[in-house]
Amino acid sequence: MSSHVPTKNALLIASACLLGLLSTTGASLPYPILAPLFGNDTGSALTSFLGLPPKLLLGIALMVNPLGLLIGSAVLGAVSDRFGRRRILLTTAIGGAVGHALTAAALVTESFPLFLLARFATGLLEGNGAIMRAMLAERLTGGLRNHALSWLNGAFHLGWLFGPLLAGLTVGFSITLPFSIAAGALLLGAALVAMALEREAAGPTLGQRWWSVARERHAFTLLRQPPLRTLFSVHFAYACGVAAFYEFFPLWLVDVGGYDVRQIAFVNMGMCALMTFAALFAGRASTADPRRRASLQAGLAALAILAVGFGNLGVGLAAIVLFGLPHAYYNATVQGWAADQFASHGQGAVMGLLSTTFCLANIVMALAGGLLALVDTRIVLVVGGAMAVAAALAMRSWSARAVGIRADTTRELR
C-alpha cells in the first residue's frame, strides 16, 4: 500500500482486506475436500444420504453455501446502510466462526443435514463482503477508491488460495482440522477489526427492526431501475460461467487426472496467486469505457473456461491458472464503475446486488451442474464458458449503445 495513503485510510483498507481474506479462506475450504470425498464414493453416511448418487449430493452440498451467500449478500449490505458497517461486520464474523465449528461437527458425525445447515449458515454470514465493499466505496474517493476495491478483491482471491491450501496441508491430520483453524482465525480477525475500526453512528432507524429493513431495502429492489436490471442480467450470465468453473474444475481434475485433495489445492493455489497479483494493478484508471473493457475481460475468461472443457489435462491445467488474470480485471472494472455510476442508490445495496448476482449464479450452476455432471463434468464447463461468452457480447453491445447515445446528445447540443 502506497506511503502517500493517509494512515486512517490505510488502516481502513487493511482492516477490510484482513476480514475479507479470512472470510473467503473459510468459504473456500471445502472445495478441494468435497470433490474427492463425494467423487470417490467413500460409502460413509455423509456421501450416501438417502441412497442418493454421491455426485448429486455434491451438487446439493455446493449449492447451500451460495444460497446462504445469496440471502446474506442481498440483505446485509442494506442492513449495514441503516445500522452501521462495524456492528454488522463483527456480528457476521463471529457467526461465521460458529458456522465453521458446526461444519467440523457434521463431518465427525457424518450428518449430511447438519453439514447442509452449517454451510448455509456460514454462507449467510459470509455475505458480508458487500459491507466491506460499501465501506470502502463510501469512505474513499477517486483513484484510491478504485485501488482499494481492487485490493479488497485481491484479499478475497487470496482467501481462495489460502483456503484450499490450508485444506490440502491439514486434512491429512484430520478432516475437521481445517475448519477448526478457520473458526479460530475468523474470531481473531473479528477482534482485530473491532480494535481497528472506529465506532460509527447508525443511520436513522425510525424504530425499524433489522428484518424490516432487510425486507424493504434488499438488493433486488434496485432492479426497479432499468440500468441496474441490465447490469444484473449481464453480470449474472458472466457469474454463471465463473460459478460453473469454480465449482466443477476440482471434479474435472478428479475425473480427468485422478487428482486428490492436495493436488487440487496446489492447482487452485496457482490460479489464485495469479488472480491476487493481478488485483494489485487492476484498479488503475483508463480512458476506455469500462463496459468495453469488461467485455474483453469476460471474453478472455470465457476462453479459459472453454479450454478446460474441451482440452486435455495439460491444456486444462494451464487454462485454470490463467483464468485468474482476466477475472481479476473484470471484477475491478465492474465494481469500480458500479460504485461511481450508482452511488445514489446506497453503496451497501449496490455492492450487495453484485455479490447477490454471483451467489444466485452459484446456486443455479450447482443445481444444473450437479445434474449435468452425472453425464460428463466437461459439459458443465462448456455450458459455463458459453454463458461467459454471451455476457462478453452483451457487455460490448451495452457499451456501444451508450457511446451512440452520448454521440447523438453531443450532436444535438452543437
C-alpha positions in Angstrom: 0.0 0.0 0.0 1.5 3.4 -1.1 3.1 5.5 1.6 1.0 8.6 0.5 -2.2 7.0 1.6 -3.3 8.7 4.9 -2.9 6.4 8.0 -6.6 6.4 8.7 -7.4 5.3 5.2 -4.6 2.7 5.2 -6.0 1.2 8.4 -9.5 1.1 7.0 -8.3 -0.7 3.8 -6.1 -3.1 5.7 -8.9 -4.0 8.1 -11.3 -4.7 5.3 -8.8 -6.7 3.4 -7.9 -8.8 6.5 -11.5 -9.7 7.2 -12.1 -10.4 3.5 -9.1 -12.7 3.4 -10.3 -14.7 6.5 -13.9 -14.9 5.3 -13.1 -16.3 1.9 -10.4 -18.6 3.4 -13.2 -20.3 5.3 -15.6 -20.3 2.4 -13.2 -22.0 0.1 -12.0 -24.7 2.5 -14.5 -27.4 1.4 -13.9 -27.3 -2.3 -10.8 -29.5 -2.6 -12.2 -31.7 0.3 -15.7 -32.3 -1.1 -14.8 -33.3 -4.6 -12.6 -36.4 -3.7 -14.9 -37.2 -0.7 -18.1 -37.4 -2.9 -16.4 -38.2 -6.2 -14.6 -41.3 -4.9 -17.8 -42.6 -3.2 -16.4 -43.5 0.2 -19.7 -45.1 1.3 -20.0 -43.0 4.5 -23.3 -41.8 5.8 -22.4 -38.4 4.6 -21.9 -39.4 1.0 -24.7 -41.9 0.8 -27.5 -39.9 2.4 -31.0 -41.3 1.5 -29.2 -43.5 -1.1 -28.8 -40.6 -3.5 -25.9 -40.6 -6.0 -22.8 -39.1 -4.4 -22.3 -36.6 -7.3 -25.9 -35.4 -6.8 -25.2 -34.9 -3.1 -22.0 -33.0 -4.1 -24.2 -30.6 -6.2 -26.5 -30.1 -3.2 -23.6 -29.5 -0.8 -22.1 -27.0 -3.2 -25.4 -25.2 -3.5 -26.3 -24.5 0.1 -23.3 -22.2 0.9 -24.1 -19.9 -2.1 -27.8 -20.0 -1.1 -26.8 -18.6 2.2 -24.5 -16.1 0.5 -27.3 -15.1 -1.8 -29.6 -14.1 1.1 -26.8 -12.6 3.1 -25.5 -10.5 0.2 -29.0 -9.3 -0.6 -29.8 -8.0 2.8 -26.6 -7.4 4.8 -25.4 -4.5 2.7 -28.7 -2.7 3.0 -29.0 -3.5 6.8 -25.5 -2.0 7.3 -26.6 1.1 5.4 -29.1 1.6 8.2 -27.4 0.1 11.3 -23.7 0.7 10.7 -20.9 -1.2 9.0 -18.8 -2.1 12.0 -21.6 -3.5 14.1 -22.9 -5.8 11.3 -19.4 -6.8 10.2 -18.4 -8.0 13.7 -21.7 -9.9 14.2 -21.3 -11.8 10.9 -17.6 -12.6 11.5 -18.3 -14.2 14.9 -21.3 -16.0 13.5 -19.2 -17.3 10.6 -16.7 -18.8 13.1 -19.6 -20.7 14.8 -20.6 -22.0 11.4 -17.2 -23.5 10.7 -17.3 -25.2 14.1 -20.7 -26.8 13.2 -19.3 -27.9 9.8 -16.5 -29.8 11.7 -19.1 -31.4 13.9 -21.1 -32.5 10.9 -18.1 -34.2 9.4 -17.3 -36.0 12.6 -20.9 -37.3 13.0 -21.2 -37.9 9.2 -24.5 -35.9 9.3 -25.4 -34.6 5.8 -28.3 -32.5 7.2 -26.1 -30.8 9.8 -23.5 -30.3 7.1 -26.0 -28.5 4.9 -27.3 -26.4 7.8 -23.8 -25.4 8.8 -22.7 -24.5 5.3 -25.9 -22.5 4.8 -25.5 -20.5 8.0 -21.8 -19.9 7.2 -22.7 -18.6 3.7 -25.4 -16.4 5.1 -23.0 -14.6 7.4 -20.2 -14.5 4.8 -22.4 -12.3 2.7 -20.7 -9.5 4.5 -18.4 -8.9 1.5 -20.9 -6.4 0.3 -20.5 -4.5 3.6 -16.7 -4.3 3.2 -17.0 -3.0 -0.4 -19.6 -0.5 0.6 -17.4 0.7 3.5 -14.5 1.4 1.1 -16.7 2.8 -1.6 -18.4 5.4 0.6 -15.3 6.5 2.7 -12.8 6.7 -0.1 -12.9 8.7 -3.4 -11.3 8.8 -6.8 -8.4 6.6 -7.7 -7.9 5.5 -4.2 -11.4 4.0 -4.0 -10.8 2.0 -7.2 -7.5 0.8 -6.0 -8.9 -0.1 -2.6 -11.8 -2.1 -4.1 -9.3 -3.9 -6.3 -7.0 -4.6 -3.2 -10.1 -6.0 -1.4 -10.8 -8.2 -4.4 -7.2 -9.4 -4.1 -7.7 -10.3 -0.5 -10.8 -12.3 -1.4 -8.8 -14.0 -4.2 -6.0 -14.7 -1.7 -8.6 -16.4 0.6 -9.5 -18.7 -2.3 -5.8 -19.6 -2.4 -5.3 -20.0 1.4 -8.5 -22.0 2.0 -7.7 -24.9 -0.4 -4.0 -24.7 0.5 -4.9 -25.0 4.2 -7.2 -27.9 3.4 -4.6 -29.7 1.5 -1.9 -29.3 4.1 -4.0 -30.1 7.2 -6.7 -32.6 6.1 -4.2 -35.4 6.4 -4.2 -34.9 10.1 -7.9 -34.6 10.5 -10.8 -33.7 8.2 -12.1 -31.3 10.8 -8.8 -29.5 11.4 -9.0 -27.0 8.5 -12.5 -25.9 9.8 -11.2 -25.5 13.3 -8.3 -23.4 12.2 -10.7 -21.2 10.1 -13.0 -20.7 13.0 -10.2 -19.6 15.3 -8.7 -17.3 12.6 -12.1 -15.6 12.0 -12.5 -14.9 15.7 -9.0 -13.4 15.8 -9.8 -11.3 12.7 -13.0 -10.1 14.3 -11.1 -9.0 17.4 -8.5 -7.1 15.3 -11.2 -5.4 13.2 -13.0 -4.4 16.4 -9.9 -2.6 17.6 -9.1 -1.1 14.2 -12.4 0.4 13.1 -14.0 3.3 14.9 -17.5 3.1 16.2 -19.9 4.7 13.9 -23.4 6.2 14.3 -26.1 4.1 12.8 -28.4 5.6 10.2 -31.9 6.7 11.3 -33.8 3.5 12.1 -37.2 5.1 12.8 -38.0 2.3 15.1 -37.4 -0.4 12.5 -36.0 -3.8 13.2 -33.3 -5.3 11.1 -35.6 -7.8 9.4 -37.9 -4.9 8.4 -35.0 -3.1 6.8 -33.9 -6.3 5.1 -37.4 -6.9 3.7 -37.8 -3.4 2.4 -34.3 -2.5 1.2 -32.7 -5.7 0.0 -30.5 -5.6 -3.1 -33.2 -6.8 -5.5 -35.2 -3.6 -5.0 -32.6 -2.0 -7.2 -33.9 -4.0 -10.2 -36.7 -1.4 -10.5 -34.1 0.7 -12.2 -33.5 -0.2 -15.9 -29.7 0.3 -16.0 -29.3 -1.9 -12.9 -31.5 -4.5 -14.5 -29.2 -4.6 -17.4 -26.2 -4.8 -15.1 -27.8 -7.7 -13.3 -28.6 -9.7 -16.4 -25.1 -9.2 -18.0 -23.3 -9.9 -14.7 -25.4 -12.9 -14.0 -24.5 -14.5 -17.3 -20.8 -14.0 -16.6 -21.2 -15.1 -13.0 -22.8 -18.4 -14.2 -19.8 -19.1 -16.3 -17.4 -18.4 -13.4 -19.6 -20.5 -11.0 -19.5 -23.5 -13.3 -15.7 -23.1 -13.5 -15.1 -22.6 -9.7 -17.5 -25.4 -8.6 -16.6 -28.1 -11.1 -13.0 -27.8 -12.2 -12.0 -29.7 -9.0 -14.3 -32.6 -10.1 -12.9 -32.3 -13.6 -9.4 -32.8 -12.1 -10.6 -35.9 -10.2 -12.3 -37.3 -13.4 -9.6 -36.5 -15.9 -6.4 -36.6 -13.8 -7.4 -38.6 -10.7 -6.3 -35.7 -8.5 -6.5 -35.8 -4.7 -7.2 -33.0 -2.2 -3.6 -31.8 -2.1 -3.1 -31.8 -5.8 -6.4 -29.9 -6.3 -5.3 -27.4 -3.7 -2.0 -26.7 -5.5 -3.7 -26.1 -8.8 -6.1 -23.7 -7.1 -3.1 -22.0 -5.5 -1.6 -21.2 -8.8 -4.8 -19.7 -10.2 -5.5 -17.6 -7.0 -1.8 -16.5 -6.8 -2.1 -15.0 -10.3 -5.5 -13.6 -9.6 -4.2 -11.9 -6.4 -1.2 -10.5 -8.2 -3.4 -9.1 -11.0 -5.7 -7.4 -8.5 -2.9 -5.3 -7.2 -2.9 -3.5 -10.6 -6.4 -4.0 -11.9 -7.8 -0.8 -10.3 -5.7 1.6 -12.5 -7.6 4.3 -14.3 -8.3 4.0 -18.0 -9.9 6.3 -20.6 -11.8 3.4 -22.3 -15.4 2.8 -21.5 -15.5 0.4 -18.5 -18.1 -1.8 -20.1 -16.0 -2.2 -23.2 -13.0 -3.2 -21.0 -15.3 -5.6 -19.1 -16.4 -7.2 -22.3 -12.8 -8.0 -23.4 -12.0 -9.3 -19.9 -15.1 -11.5 -19.8 -14.3 -12.9 -23.2 -10.8 -13.9 -22.2 -12.2 -15.6 -19.0 -14.7 -17.5 -21.2 -11.8 -18.8 -23.4 -10.1 -20.1 -20.4 -13.2 -21.9 -19.2 -13.9 -23.4 -22.6 -10.2 -24.5 -22.8 -10.8 -26.6 -19.7 -14.0 -28.1 -21.0 -12.5 -29.0 -24.4 -8.9 -29.6 -23.6 -6.8 -32.4 -22.2 -5.2 -32.4 -18.7 -2.2 -30.2 -19.7 -4.3 -27.6 -21.6 -6.9 -27.6 -18.8 -4.3 -27.0 -16.1 -2.8 -24.0 -17.9 -6.3 -22.6 -18.5 -7.3 -23.0 -14.9 -4.3 -21.0 -13.7 -4.6 -18.3 -16.5 -8.3 -17.8 -15.8 -7.3 -15.7 -12.7 -5.8 -12.9 -14.8 -8.9 -11.7 -16.8 -11.3 -12.5 -13.9 -9.4 -10.2 -11.5 -9.5 -7.3 -14.0 -13.2 -7.9 -14.8 -14.1 -7.7 -11.1 -12.1 -4.4 -10.6 -13.6 -2.9 -13.7 -17.3 -3.7 -13.0 -17.2 -2.9 -9.2 -15.4 0.4 -9.7 -17.8 1.5 -12.4 -20.8 0.5 -10.4 -19.6 2.4 -7.4 -19.2 5.5 -9.5 -22.4 5.1 -11.6 -25.0 4.1 -9.0 -23.7 5.6 -5.7 -27.0 7.5 -5.2 -28.8 4.1 -4.5 -26.6 3.4 -1.5 -23.2 1.7 -1.8 -24.3 -1.2 0.5 -27.3 -2.0 -1.7 -25.3 -1.6 -5.0 -22.4 -3.8 -3.8 -24.9 -6.2 -2.4 -26.5 -6.6 -5.8 -23.2 -7.5 -7.4 -22.5 -10.0 -4.7 -26.1 -11.4 -4.8 -25.9 -11.9 -8.5 -22.8 -14.0 -8.1 -24.4 -16.0 -5.3 -27.5 -16.6 -7.4 -25.3 -17.8 -10.3 -23.6 -20.3 -7.9 -26.9 -21.8 -6.8 -28.1 -22.2 -10.4 -24.9 -23.7 -11.6 -24.6 -26.0 -8.6 -28.0 -27.5 -9.3 -27.7 -27.6 -13.1 -24.1 -28.7 -12.9 -24.8 -31.5 -10.4 -27.2 -33.0 -12.9 -25.0 -32.4 -16.0 -22.0 -33.9 -14.2 -23.9 -37.2 -14.0 -23.4 -37.3 -17.7 -20.0 -35.6 -18.0 -18.3 -32.9 -16.0 -16.9 -31.3 -19.2 -20.5 -30.4 -20.2 -20.8 -28.2 -17.2 -17.6 -26.3 -18.1 -18.6 -25.9 -21.8 -22.1 -24.5 -20.8 -20.4 -22.2 -18.3 -17.9 -21.0 -21.0 -20.8 -20.3 -23.4 -22.6 -18.2 -20.8 -19.5 -16.1 -20.2 -19.2 -15.6 -24.0 -22.8 -14.4 -24.0 -22.0 -11.9 -21.2 -19.0 -10.6 -23.1 -21.1 -9.9 -26.2 -23.9 -8.3 -24.2 -21.5 -6.0 -22.3 -20.0 -4.9 -25.6 -23.4 -4.2 -27.1 -24.4 -2.2 -23.9 -21.2 -0.1 -24.3 -21.8 0.5 -28.0 -25.4 1.7 -27.2 -24.1 4.0 -24.5 -21.4 5.5 -26.8 -24.0 6.0 -29.5 -26.4 7.8 -27.2 -23.6 10.1 -26.0 -22.6 10.9 -29.6 -26.2 11.8 -30.5 -26.5 14.0 -27.5 -23.3 15.8 -28.4 -24.5 16.5 -31.9 -27.8 17.8 -30.6 -26.0 20.2 -28.2 -23.9 21.5 -31.1 
